[in-house]
Amino acid sequence: MEARYLPVDPDYYEIIEEAILEKSTASIHYFESGTTLRNAKGRIKEITVKPKQGEFVSLENGKKIRLDRIIVFNGKPGPAFDEYDSYALACLDCTGGMD
């Protein structure tokens, strides 16, 4: 089951739109489904909207990445960075048998 789409900070659109205008190759780390981590590289073609699914970054190679699932975009923390950070540090919250 896909996570509900969460609104993205308007400032983040500027970062992506800058990459579109510069026609530069982007490096994107993101959650594909659930907590499955993926990465992609390519030129950003556009930001598209799919009704009832959310907004997507479309790469020239045809790959579509949901905007709110981006962890890092060209080295800059993305909308899902906090989720990734808490996921990555989850085992540090437990005592691991060291009561």
C-alpha positions as CSV (number, residue, x, y, z in Angstrom):
1,M,0.0,0.0,0.0
2,E,1.4,3.4,-1.0
3,A,1.8,6.1,1.7
4,R,-0.6,9.1,1.6
5,Y,0.9,12.0,-0.4
6,L,2.2,14.7,1.9
7,P,2.5,18.4,0.9
8,V,5.9,19.6,-0.1
9,D,7.5,22.8,1.1
10,P,7.1,25.4,-1.8
11,D,10.8,26.3,-1.5
12,Y,11.7,22.7,-2.6
13,Y,10.1,23.3,-6.0
14,E,12.6,26.0,-6.7
15,I,15.5,23.5,-6.3
16,I,13.9,21.2,-8.8
17,E,12.9,23.9,-11.2
18,E,16.5,25.2,-11.2
19,A,17.7,21.7,-12.2
20,I,15.1,21.7,-15.0
21,L,16.2,25.1,-16.3
22,E,19.9,24.2,-16.1
23,K,19.3,20.8,-17.8
24,S,21.8,19.3,-15.4
25,T,22.0,15.7,-14.3
26,A,20.3,15.2,-11.0
27,S,21.2,12.5,-8.4
28,I,18.1,11.5,-6.4
29,H,17.8,9.2,-3.4
30,Y,14.2,8.3,-2.5
31,F,11.8,5.8,-1.0
32,E,10.2,3.7,-3.7
33,S,7.5,1.9,-1.7
34,G,7.4,1.7,2.0
35,T,11.0,1.9,3.2
36,T,12.6,0.5,0.0
37,L,15.5,2.8,-0.8
38,R,16.4,3.6,-4.4
39,N,18.5,6.1,-6.3
40,A,18.3,7.5,-9.8
41,K,20.4,9.8,-12.0
42,G,19.2,11.7,-15.0
43,R,18.0,15.0,-16.3
44,I,14.8,16.3,-14.9
45,K,12.2,16.8,-17.6
46,E,9.3,18.2,-15.5
47,I,7.1,18.0,-12.4
48,T,3.8,16.2,-13.2
49,V,0.6,15.8,-11.2
50,K,-1.3,12.5,-11.1
51,P,-4.7,12.9,-9.5
52,K,-5.1,11.0,-6.2
53,Q,-1.5,10.0,-6.4
54,G,0.5,13.2,-5.9
55,E,3.3,15.1,-7.7
56,F,6.1,13.4,-9.5
57,V,9.6,14.4,-10.8
58,S,9.8,13.0,-14.3
59,L,13.3,12.1,-15.6
60,E,14.2,12.1,-19.3
61,N,14.6,8.3,-19.1
62,G,11.0,7.9,-18.2
63,K,11.4,7.3,-14.5
64,K,8.9,9.0,-12.3
65,I,9.6,9.7,-8.6
66,R,7.0,10.9,-6.2
67,L,8.1,14.3,-4.9
68,D,7.3,13.8,-1.3
69,R,9.3,10.5,-1.2
70,I,12.6,12.2,-2.2
71,I,15.2,11.8,0.6
72,V,18.1,13.7,-1.1
73,F,18.1,15.7,-4.3
74,N,21.6,16.7,-5.6
75,G,23.0,16.5,-2.0
76,K,20.2,18.6,-0.5
77,P,17.8,17.1,2.0
78,G,14.4,16.4,0.5
79,P,10.8,16.1,1.8
80,A,11.4,12.5,3.1
81,F,14.7,13.2,4.7
82,D,13.3,13.4,8.3
83,E,11.5,10.1,7.7
84,Y,14.8,8.5,6.5
85,D,16.8,9.9,9.4
86,S,14.4,8.5,12.0
87,Y,14.2,5.2,10.1
88,A,18.1,5.0,9.9
89,L,18.5,5.8,13.6
90,A,15.6,3.5,14.8
91,C,17.9,0.9,16.3
92,L,19.6,3.6,18.4
93,D,16.3,4.0,20.3
94,C,16.3,0.5,21.7
95,T,18.5,-0.8,24.4
96,G,19.5,-3.9,22.5
97,G,19.4,-6.1,25.6
98,M,21.5,-3.6,27.5
99,D,19.0,-2.7,30.3
